[in-house]
């Protein structure tokens, strides 16, 4: 049944393994015997050729998908085979096709670990044997491996499996309900041992005439160090994390030590690859290291870094990862003076300030939002009244996005909206209504054609979604926005993106507006029925029922609105329900009436002695 190993050539081996995979997919009677014979035939050079050969590597991946722990013995023998002082694992994972086969084996080991507890010991032994191979590597082999995209990716994935971190989805179809991680304390310790080994081997290494800190300027090596930092942080290995940071940036592990690497840091933060590892450090480091980074490297260079085409992304990361409100306030006070340059050039920094007021530093929301509205008017030489009316237009057509140093200059379309401007508007919509009312009012009063373009634009439609979903925007503003589009609903319905937005607008509308939208849909019912997305509009809005019997259609809509209101009220807690009622009363009766009523209730509930003193 099986051909001898000597008769194999590259195409013959590929056809042979392909036939075996076809038999396995057809659910052969004895798959274990078939697999055992196949792996026995593929010993030695034929297996390496199959793994590193483009057409056959996909077939080997599928073969691995059906294999078990005992079948991987032949693979490990090839990994352990030493030639010219280098184990066979390195040339395989450095190969583009071999690295995918290595990933397939890792995924299969995780699947086998999840299938049965009897496989746990075998799977752990397989991973330990691979770790033993990596620990025997020399410094030159490690550097050669992490310098290639495929080698560094394979090592990162192996460290993720050992440490219990989740892997990216594997392209081959896998069975459902599988474990995405292997949680074993011995493997976690092994991953820490491997990280220390890699770090010790690469200490004081000479690379292009410089030390290890120059390695992070290479894309693949920078990505590898980022993964080491993330794994060390997830395992709560503070000392290991500090040692990696110290090696990469030369920052000392104690605050009292003298800093001698400020020029190196400036080179790293302005480099596309090295700046990414600094972002990871800011996200994962301890409070003391973050404070050290801030006071030594950023405090006196904030303006320079914030206006740099690459370093401004690190400044955004610094703002989003501030540990205390005082740090956030100090950075804001330092950079708000440069508002004009930031708005026209690096408005992502301003976006980071606004986002943090909605997520973490709510007490500074009033200060940041009001100063933002005031300063944007001054940048465009407008008064406060003019700025309040046109702030949405200014942000939508913000002349930002300067040409990146790595991209060619491309002519801009006049009708293209600013992506960063729409992100800023989205954030302002989720701020408190007391501060963001001018932004909401200016957005509602946009020209009708601009609103239509927004609803049909891929990014603009998401902005309209955030406007509709925001709990801080009053219902009357949302209804005004829908009413302003009256007579243009057909333009939205005939476009895929616009039809989705139209359904969202239909949901938030009252009964009269729903009827107006449905009335316009009946006029283009034939056109909607002819396109794919139009059929969903006809179904969800019940246009056929609307055309036949409007009275029945209104009753159906009223029932759905009542069910929605009941569901919303049940989801609200007791305190939230009171708050919603108070807000509704404030809109109807005014704030003074509510304040007087609250004071009267407080006075009546006070003890008699205190009431007498107050009177």
C-alpha positions as CSV (number, residue, x, y, z in Angstrom):
1,X,0.0,0.0,0.0
2,X,2.8,2.4,0.9
3,X,5.6,3.3,-1.4
4,X,9.2,3.0,-0.2
5,X,11.0,6.1,0.9
6,X,13.7,5.9,-1.9
7,X,11.1,6.2,-4.7
8,X,9.9,9.6,-3.5
9,X,10.5,12.8,-5.4
10,X,9.1,16.2,-4.4
11,X,5.9,16.0,-6.6
12,X,5.5,12.3,-5.8
13,X,5.6,13.0,-2.0
14,X,3.1,15.8,-2.4
15,X,0.6,13.6,-4.3
16,X,1.2,10.8,-1.8
17,X,0.4,13.0,1.2
18,X,-2.6,14.6,-0.6
19,X,-4.1,11.2,-1.2
20,X,-3.7,10.4,2.5
21,X,-5.4,13.6,3.5
22,X,-8.3,12.9,1.1
23,X,-8.7,9.5,2.8
24,X,-8.7,11.1,6.2
25,X,-11.3,13.6,5.2
26,X,-13.4,10.8,3.8
27,X,-13.3,9.2,7.3
28,X,-11.2,6.1,6.6
29,X,-11.9,3.0,8.8
30,X,-8.5,3.0,10.7
31,X,-7.1,6.5,10.6
32,X,-4.6,5.9,13.4
33,X,-2.9,3.1,11.5
34,X,-2.9,5.2,8.3
35,X,-1.3,8.1,10.2
36,X,1.3,5.9,11.8
37,X,2.4,4.5,8.5
38,X,2.4,7.9,6.8
39,X,4.6,9.5,9.4
40,X,6.9,6.5,9.4
41,X,7.4,6.9,5.6
42,X,8.1,10.7,6.0
43,X,11.3,10.4,8.1
44,X,14.5,12.3,7.3
45,X,15.0,14.7,4.4
46,X,11.6,13.9,2.7
47,X,9.8,15.5,5.7
48,X,11.9,18.6,5.7
49,X,11.4,19.0,1.9
50,X,7.6,18.7,2.3
51,X,7.6,21.2,5.1
52,X,9.7,23.8,3.3
53,X,8.2,23.2,-0.2
54,X,5.4,25.7,-1.1
55,X,2.9,23.3,-2.7
56,X,3.3,20.6,-0.1
57,X,3.4,22.6,3.1
58,X,-0.4,23.2,2.9
59,X,-0.9,19.4,2.7
60,X,1.4,18.8,5.7
61,X,-0.7,21.4,7.7
62,X,-3.8,19.4,6.9
63,X,-2.1,16.2,7.8
64,X,-1.1,17.7,11.2
65,X,-4.7,18.7,11.7
66,X,-5.6,14.9,11.9
67,X,-2.5,13.8,13.8
68,X,-2.0,13.1,17.5
69,X,0.9,13.5,20.0
70,X,2.6,10.3,19.1
71,X,2.7,11.3,15.4
72,X,4.7,14.4,16.2
73,X,7.7,12.3,17.3
74,X,9.1,12.4,13.7
75,X,8.7,16.1,13.6
76,X,10.6,16.6,16.8
77,X,13.3,14.3,15.6
78,X,13.8,16.6,12.6
79,X,13.8,19.6,15.0
80,X,16.4,18.0,17.2
81,X,18.7,17.0,14.3
82,X,21.9,19.1,14.6
83,X,23.7,20.1,11.4
84,X,26.7,22.5,11.4
85,X,26.1,23.3,15.1
86,X,22.5,24.4,14.5
87,X,19.4,22.4,15.4
88,X,16.9,21.6,12.7
89,X,14.2,23.8,14.2
90,X,15.8,27.1,13.2
91,X,15.9,26.7,9.4
92,X,12.4,25.3,9.5
93,X,10.8,28.2,11.4
94,X,12.8,30.7,9.4
95,X,11.3,29.3,6.2
96,X,8.1,31.0,5.2
97,X,6.2,27.7,4.7
98,X,7.9,26.0,7.6
99,X,6.8,28.6,10.1
100,X,3.2,28.0,9.1
101,X,3.7,24.2,9.7
102,X,5.1,25.0,13.1
103,X,2.1,27.1,13.9
104,X,-0.2,24.3,12.8
105,X,1.6,22.0,15.2
106,X,1.1,24.4,18.1
107,X,-2.6,24.7,17.3
108,X,-3.0,20.9,17.1
109,X,-1.2,20.5,20.4
110,X,-3.7,22.9,22.0
111,X,-6.6,21.1,20.5
112,X,-5.3,17.7,21.7
113,X,-4.9,19.2,25.2
114,X,-8.5,20.3,25.2
115,X,-9.9,17.0,23.8
116,X,-8.9,14.7,26.6
117,X,-7.1,14.9,30.0
118,X,-5.1,11.8,29.0
119,X,-3.3,14.0,26.4
120,X,-2.2,16.6,28.9
121,X,1.1,15.0,29.9
122,X,2.1,14.2,26.3
123,X,1.3,17.8,25.1
124,X,3.3,19.3,27.9
125,X,6.2,17.0,27.2
126,X,6.1,18.0,23.5
127,X,6.2,21.7,24.4
128,X,9.0,21.1,26.9
129,X,11.1,19.4,24.3
130,X,10.8,22.3,21.9
131,X,11.7,24.7,24.8
132,X,14.8,22.5,25.5
133,X,15.9,23.0,21.9
134,X,15.5,26.8,22.1
135,X,17.6,27.0,25.3
136,X,20.5,25.4,23.5
137,X,20.7,28.1,20.8
138,X,23.7,30.3,20.5
139,X,23.5,34.1,20.4
140,X,24.0,34.3,16.6
141,X,21.3,31.8,16.0
142,X,18.8,33.8,18.1
143,X,19.6,37.0,16.4
144,X,19.3,35.4,13.0
145,X,16.0,33.9,13.9
146,X,14.3,37.0,15.4
147,X,15.7,39.2,12.5
148,X,13.4,37.3,10.0
149,X,9.7,38.0,10.0
150,X,8.7,34.3,10.1
151,X,11.2,33.2,12.7
152,X,10.3,36.0,15.2
153,X,6.6,35.2,14.6
154,X,7.1,31.5,15.3
155,X,9.0,32.3,18.5
156,X,6.4,34.8,19.7
157,X,3.6,32.2,19.1
158,X,5.5,29.5,21.0
159,X,6.0,31.9,24.0
160,X,2.3,32.8,23.9
161,X,1.4,29.1,24.1
162,X,3.8,28.5,27.1
163,X,2.6,31.6,29.0
164,X,-1.1,30.9,28.4
165,X,-1.7,33.9,26.2
166,X,-4.3,33.5,23.4
167,X,-3.2,33.0,19.8
168,X,-4.6,34.5,16.6
169,X,-7.1,32.3,14.8
170,X,-5.5,29.7,12.6
171,X,-6.7,29.7,9.0
172,X,-7.4,26.0,8.8
173,X,-11.0,25.2,9.9
174,X,-10.9,24.0,13.5
175,X,-13.5,22.3,15.6
176,X,-15.6,24.4,17.9
177,X,-15.5,24.6,21.7
178,X,-11.7,24.3,21.8
179,X,-9.5,25.9,24.5
180,X,-7.6,28.9,23.2
181,X,-4.9,28.6,25.9
182,X,-3.0,26.0,27.9
183,X,-3.1,26.9,31.6
184,X,-0.2,25.0,33.2
185,X,2.0,26.5,35.9
186,X,5.1,24.5,34.8
187,X,4.8,25.9,31.3
188,X,4.4,29.4,32.6
189,X,7.7,29.0,34.5
190,X,9.3,27.6,31.4
191,X,8.2,30.7,29.4
192,X,9.8,33.0,32.1
193,X,12.9,30.9,31.8
194,X,13.0,31.3,28.0
195,X,12.5,35.0,28.2
196,X,15.3,35.4,30.7
197,X,17.5,33.2,28.4
198,X,16.8,35.3,25.3
199,X,17.5,38.5,27.3
200,X,20.8,37.2,28.8
201,X,22.0,36.0,25.4
202,X,21.3,39.3,23.7
203,X,22.7,41.5,26.5
204,X,25.6,43.7,25.3
205,X,25.3,42.2,21.8
206,X,27.0,44.2,19.1
207,X,24.6,44.9,16.2
208,X,25.6,47.4,13.5
209,X,28.2,48.9,15.8
210,X,25.8,49.6,18.6
211,X,24.3,47.9,21.7
212,X,21.0,46.0,22.1
213,X,19.0,49.2,22.1
214,X,19.7,49.6,18.4
215,X,17.9,46.3,17.8
216,X,14.5,47.9,18.3
217,X,14.9,50.0,15.1
218,X,14.4,46.8,13.1
219,X,10.7,45.9,12.5
220,X,10.8,42.2,13.4
221,X,13.0,42.6,16.4
222,X,10.9,45.4,17.7
223,X,7.8,43.2,17.4
224,X,9.6,40.4,19.2
225,X,10.5,42.7,22.2
226,X,7.0,44.0,22.3
227,X,5.7,40.5,22.8
228,X,8.3,39.8,25.5
229,X,7.1,42.9,27.4
230,X,3.4,42.0,27.0
231,X,4.0,38.4,28.3
232,X,6.1,39.6,31.2
233,X,3.3,42.1,32.1
234,X,0.5,39.5,31.9
235,X,2.5,37.2,34.2
236,X,3.1,39.9,36.8
237,X,6.8,39.6,36.5
238,X,7.8,43.1,37.5
239,X,11.5,42.5,37.8
240,X,11.7,40.8,34.4
241,X,9.7,43.6,32.9
242,X,12.0,46.2,34.4
243,X,15.1,44.4,33.1
244,X,13.6,44.3,29.5
245,X,12.7,48.0,29.7
246,X,16.2,48.8,31.0
247,X,17.9,46.9,28.2
248,X,15.7,48.4,25.5
249,X,15.7,52.1,26.5
250,X,18.6,52.2,29.0
251,X,16.2,53.6,31.6
252,X,17.4,52.7,35.1
253,X,15.4,50.5,37.4
254,X,15.7,53.0,40.2
255,X,14.7,56.6,40.2
256,X,18.0,57.7,41.9
257,X,20.2,56.5,39.1
258,X,21.5,59.0,36.6
259,X,20.0,59.1,33.1
260,X,22.6,59.0,30.3
261,X,20.4,57.8,27.4
262,X,18.2,60.9,26.6
263,X,19.5,61.2,23.0
264,X,18.9,57.5,22.4
265,X,15.3,57.9,23.6
266,X,14.7,60.8,21.2
267,X,16.0,58.7,18.3
268,X,13.7,55.8,19.4
269,X,10.6,57.9,19.9
270,X,10.9,59.4,16.4
271,X,11.5,56.1,14.7
272,X,8.5,54.2,13.3
273,X,9.5,50.8,14.7
274,X,11.1,51.8,17.9
275,X,8.3,54.1,18.9
276,X,5.9,51.2,19.0
277,X,7.8,49.4,21.7
278,X,7.8,52.7,23.8
279,X,4.0,52.7,23.5
280,X,3.9,49.1,24.8
281,X,6.1,50.1,27.7
282,X,3.8,52.9,28.6
283,X,0.8,50.6,28.6
284,X,2.4,47.9,30.7
285,X,4.9,49.5,33.0
286,X,4.5,50.1,36.7
287,X,3.5,53.5,38.1
288,X,7.0,54.3,39.2
289,X,8.5,53.5,35.8
290,X,5.7,55.5,34.1
291,X,6.5,58.5,36.4
292,X,10.1,58.2,35.6
293,X,9.5,58.1,31.9
294,X,7.3,61.2,32.2
295,X,9.6,63.4,34.3
296,X,12.8,62.5,32.5
297,X,11.9,62.1,28.9
298,X,8.5,63.8,28.3
299,X,8.2,66.8,30.6
300,X,10.5,69.1,28.8
301,X,9.9,67.7,25.3
302,X,6.1,67.6,25.1
303,X,5.7,70.3,22.4
304,X,8.4,68.8,20.2
305,X,7.0,65.2,20.5
306,X,3.4,66.2,20.1
307,X,4.1,68.0,16.8
308,X,6.3,65.2,15.4
309,X,4.7,62.9,12.7
310,X,5.7,59.8,14.6
311,X,6.3,60.8,18.2
312,X,2.8,62.3,18.5
313,X,1.3,58.7,18.6
314,X,3.5,58.0,21.6
315,X,2.2,61.3,23.2
316,X,-1.4,60.0,22.6
317,X,-0.5,56.8,24.3
318,X,1.1,58.7,27.2
319,X,-2.2,60.7,27.7
320,X,-4.4,57.5,27.5
321,X,-2.2,55.7,30.1
322,X,-1.7,58.5,32.6
323,X,-1.9,57.0,36.1
324,X,-3.2,60.1,38.0
325,X,-5.4,63.1,37.3
326,X,-2.5,65.4,38.1
327,X,-0.4,64.0,35.3
328,X,-3.3,64.3,32.9
329,X,-3.9,68.0,34.0
330,X,-0.2,68.9,33.7
331,X,0.1,67.5,30.2
332,X,-3.1,69.3,29.2
333,X,-2.0,72.6,30.6
334,X,1.4,72.2,28.8
335,X,-0.1,71.4,25.3
336,X,-3.3,73.5,25.3
337,X,-1.1,76.6,24.5
338,X,-0.2,74.9,21.2
339,X,-3.9,74.2,20.3
340,X,-3.8,75.8,16.8
341,X,-0.8,73.7,15.6
342,X,-2.3,70.5,17.1
343,X,-5.7,71.1,15.6
344,X,-4.3,71.7,12.1
345,X,-1.6,69.1,12.3
346,X,-1.8,66.5,15.1
347,X,-5.4,66.6,16.2
348,X,-5.1,63.0,17.4
349,X,-3.5,64.4,20.6
350,X,-6.6,66.6,21.2
351,X,-8.8,63.5,20.5
352,X,-6.9,61.6,23.3
353,X,-7.6,64.4,25.7
354,X,-11.3,64.4,24.9
355,X,-11.6,60.6,25.1
356,X,-10.0,60.4,28.6
357,X,-12.6,62.9,29.9
358,X,-15.4,60.5,28.9
359,X,-13.6,57.4,30.2
360,X,-11.5,58.2,33.3
361,X,-11.2,61.9,34.2
362,X,-14.8,63.0,34.1
363,X,-14.1,65.9,36.5
364,X,-12.1,67.7,33.8
365,X,-14.7,67.2,31.1
366,X,-16.2,70.7,31.5
367,X,-12.8,72.3,31.3
368,X,-11.6,70.4,28.3
369,X,-14.8,70.6,26.2
370,X,-15.5,74.3,26.8
371,X,-11.9,75.2,26.1
372,X,-11.9,73.1,23.0
373,X,-15.1,74.9,21.6
374,X,-13.6,78.2,22.5
375,X,-10.1,77.6,21.0
376,X,-11.4,76.0,17.7
377,X,-13.3,79.3,17.0
378,X,-10.2,81.3,17.6
379,X,-8.2,79.1,15.2
380,X,-10.7,79.9,12.4
381,X,-11.0,83.6,13.4
382,X,-14.6,83.3,14.5
383,X,-16.5,84.8,17.4
384,X,-17.9,82.6,20.1
385,X,-21.4,82.8,18.6
386,X,-20.1,82.0,15.1
387,X,-18.0,79.1,16.4
388,X,-21.0,77.6,18.2
389,X,-23.0,77.6,15.0
390,X,-20.3,76.2,12.8
391,X,-18.2,73.9,15.0
392,X,-19.6,70.7,13.4
393,X,-18.8,72.1,9.9
394,X,-15.3,73.1,10.9
395,X,-14.6,69.6,12.3
396,X,-16.2,67.7,9.4
397,X,-14.0,69.6,6.9
398,X,-11.0,69.9,9.2
399,X,-7.9,70.5,7.0
400,X,-5.8,68.0,9.0
401,X,-4.0,64.9,7.9
402,X,-0.7,66.4,6.7
403,X,1.2,64.2,4.2
404,X,3.0,61.4,6.1
405,X,6.7,61.1,5.6
406,X,6.3,57.5,4.4
407,X,3.3,58.1,2.1
408,X,3.1,59.8,-1.3
409,X,1.1,63.0,-1.5
410,X,-2.3,62.3,-2.9
411,X,-4.8,65.0,-4.1
412,X,-7.7,65.4,-1.7
413,X,-11.3,65.2,-2.9
414,X,-13.4,68.3,-1.9
415,X,-16.3,66.2,-0.7
416,X,-14.2,64.0,1.6
417,X,-14.9,64.4,5.3
418,X,-12.1,64.5,7.8
419,X,-11.7,61.2,9.6
420,X,-10.1,62.7,12.7
421,X,-12.7,65.4,12.8
422,X,-15.5,62.8,12.8
423,X,-13.8,61.0,15.6
424,X,-13.6,64.2,17.7
425,X,-17.4,64.8,17.0
426,X,-18.1,61.2,18.1
427,X,-16.3,61.8,21.4
428,X,-18.1,65.1,21.9
429,X,-21.5,63.4,21.4
430,X,-20.7,61.2,24.4
431,X,-19.9,64.1,26.7
432,X,-22.3,65.6,29.1
433,X,-25.2,67.6,27.5
434,X,-24.4,70.6,29.6
435,X,-21.1,71.1,27.9
436,X,-21.6,69.7,24.4
437,X,-25.0,71.3,23.5
438,X,-23.4,73.8,21.0
439,X,-21.8,70.9,19.2
440,X,-25.1,69.0,19.0
441,X,-27.1,72.0,17.8
442,X,-24.5,72.8,15.1
443,X,-24.6,69.2,13.9
444,X,-28.5,69.3,13.7
445,X,-28.4,72.5,11.7
446,X,-26.0,71.2,9.1
447,X,-27.1,71.6,5.5
448,X,-29.4,68.9,4.3
449,X,-27.2,67.8,1.5
450,X,-24.3,67.4,3.9
451,X,-26.4,65.2,6.2
452,X,-27.3,63.0,3.2
453,X,-23.6,62.7,2.3
454,X,-22.8,61.8,5.9
455,X,-25.5,59.1,6.0
456,X,-24.2,57.5,2.8
457,X,-20.5,57.7,3.7
458,X,-18.8,54.8,5.3
459,X,-17.3,56.8,8.1
460,X,-20.0,59.4,8.3
461,X,-22.6,56.8,8.9
462,X,-20.8,55.7,12.0
463,X,-20.9,59.3,13.2
464,X,-24.7,59.4,12.7
465,X,-24.9,56.1,14.6
466,X,-23.0,57.6,17.6
467,X,-25.3,60.6,17.4
468,X,-28.4,58.4,17.6
469,X,-27.0,56.0,20.3
470,X,-25.6,58.7,22.6
471,X,-27.6,58.8,25.9
472,X,-26.5,62.4,26.5
473,X,-28.2,63.8,23.4
474,X,-31.8,64.8,24.0
475,X,-34.6,63.2,22.0
476,X,-35.8,66.4,20.5
477,X,-32.4,67.0,18.9
478,X,-32.5,63.5,17.4
479,X,-36.1,64.1,16.1
480,X,-35.0,67.4,14.5
481,X,-32.2,65.6,12.7
482,X,-34.6,63.1,11.3
483,X,-37.2,65.8,10.4
484,X,-34.5,67.8,8.5
485,X,-34.0,64.8,6.1
486,X,-37.7,64.7,5.1
487,X,-38.0,64.4,1.3
488,X,-34.5,62.8,1.0
489,X,-35.2,59.4,2.6
490,X,-35.3,57.9,-0.9
491,X,-31.7,58.9,-1.5
492,X,-30.7,57.0,1.6
493,X,-32.8,53.9,0.9
494,X,-31.3,53.2,-2.5
495,X,-27.7,53.0,-1.2
496,X,-26.4,50.1,1.0
497,X,-24.9,52.3,3.7
498,X,-27.7,54.8,3.6
499,X,-30.3,52.1,3.9
500,X,-28.7,50.9,7.2
501,X,-28.7,54.4,8.6
502,X,-32.3,54.9,7.5
503,X,-33.4,51.9,9.5
504,X,-31.7,53.4,12.6
505,X,-33.4,56.7,12.0
506,X,-36.7,54.9,11.7
507,X,-36.2,53.3,15.1
508,X,-35.7,56.6,17.0
509,X,-38.5,58.4,15.2
510,X,-41.9,59.1,16.6
511,X,-45.1,57.7,15.0
512,X,-45.6,60.7,12.7
513,X,-42.0,60.6,11.3
514,X,-42.2,56.8,10.9
515,X,-45.3,57.3,8.8
516,X,-43.5,60.0,6.7
517,X,-40.6,57.7,6.1
518,X,-42.9,54.8,5.2
519,X,-44.8,57.1,2.8
520,X,-41.7,57.9,0.9
521,X,-40.7,54.2,0.7
522,X,-44.0,53.3,-0.9
523,X,-43.1,55.6,-3.8
524,X,-39.9,53.7,-4.6
525,X,-41.2,50.2,-3.5
526,X,-40.5,48.7,-6.9
527,X,-36.9,50.0,-6.9
528,X,-36.3,48.7,-3.4
529,X,-37.7,45.3,-4.2
530,X,-35.2,45.0,-7.1
531,X,-32.1,45.5,-4.9
532,X,-30.7,43.3,-2.1
533,X,-30.6,45.8,0.8
534,X,-34.0,47.3,-0.3
535,X,-35.8,44.1,0.6
536,X,-34.8,44.5,4.3
537,X,-36.2,48.0,4.4
538,X,-39.5,46.8,3.0
539,X,-39.7,44.0,5.5
540,X,-38.5,45.9,8.7
541,X,-40.7,48.9,8.0
542,X,-43.7,46.7,7.0
543,X,-44.3,48.7,3.8
544,X,-46.7,46.2,2.3
545,X,-49.0,46.5,5.3
546,X,-48.6,50.3,5.2
547,X,-49.8,50.3,1.6
548,X,-52.7,48.0,2.3
549,X,-54.1,49.2,5.7
550,X,-52.5,52.3,7.4
551,X,-54.7,52.0,10.5
552,X,-53.4,48.4,11.2
553,X,-49.8,49.6,10.4
554,X,-50.2,52.4,13.0
555,X,-51.4,50.0,15.7
556,X,-48.5,47.6,15.0
557,X,-46.0,50.5,15.3
558,X,-47.7,51.7,18.5
559,X,-47.4,48.2,20.0
560,X,-43.7,48.0,19.2
561,X,-43.1,51.5,20.7
562,X,-44.9,50.5,23.9
563,X,-43.0,47.2,24.2
564,X,-39.7,49.2,23.7
565,X,-40.6,51.7,26.4
566,X,-41.6,48.9,28.8
567,X,-38.3,47.2,28.2
568,X,-36.3,50.4,28.7
569,X,-38.0,51.1,32.0
570,X,-37.4,47.6,33.3
571,X,-33.7,47.8,32.4
572,X,-33.4,51.1,34.3
573,X,-32.7,50.7,38.0
574,X,-34.6,52.6,40.7
575,X,-32.0,55.5,40.8
576,X,-31.7,55.7,37.0
577,X,-35.5,55.8,36.7
578,X,-35.7,58.7,39.1
579,X,-32.9,60.5,37.3
580,X,-34.6,60.0,34.0
581,X,-37.9,61.3,35.5
582,X,-36.1,64.4,37.0
583,X,-34.5,65.1,33.6
584,X,-37.8,64.9,31.8
585,X,-39.4,67.2,34.4
586,X,-36.6,69.7,34.1
587,X,-37.2,69.9,30.3
588,X,-40.9,70.5,30.8
589,X,-41.0,72.7,33.9
590,X,-37.5,74.2,34.0
591,X,-34.6,73.8,36.3
592,X,-35.7,76.5,38.8
593,X,-38.9,74.5,39.6
594,X,-37.0,71.3,40.2
595,X,-34.4,73.1,42.5
596,X,-37.2,74.7,44.6
597,X,-39.0,71.4,45.0
598,X,-35.8,69.6,46.0
599,X,-35.0,72.3,48.6
600,X,-38.6,72.1,50.0
601,X,-38.3,68.3,50.3
602,X,-35.0,68.6,52.1
603,X,-36.4,71.2,54.5
604,X,-39.5,69.0,55.4
605,X,-37.3,65.9,56.0
606,X,-34.9,67.7,58.3
607,X,-35.3,67.3,62.1
608,X,-37.2,70.0,63.9
609,X,-34.2,71.5,65.7
610,X,-32.1,71.9,62.6
611,X,-35.2,73.4,60.8
612,X,-35.6,75.9,63.6
613,X,-31.9,76.9,63.3
614,X,-32.2,77.4,59.6
615,X,-35.3,79.5,59.9
